[in-house]
């Protein structure tokens, strides 16, 4: 879905390293849109550097997981965020 559209979605799951734009760039773009500011965003990455984690959280990520991660833990956190 395009970020600018009014099409609803409940959560964004982004990888830091994606083709075309990084997950952090997309997260930053989400936070500039009034109708998307409260959207929970979960970041996944193979880059475990603390700076990347800090940047994601400063941009407003609800959660940050470093690969390899526990799928059960990710699913539990996603479900928790969707209940809010």
Secondary structure, DSSP 8 states (H G I E B T S, - for coil): --TTS----SEEEEESS-SSS-HHHHHHHHHHSGGGTT-EEEEEES---HHHHHHHHHHT-SEEEESS--HHHHHHHHHHHHH-
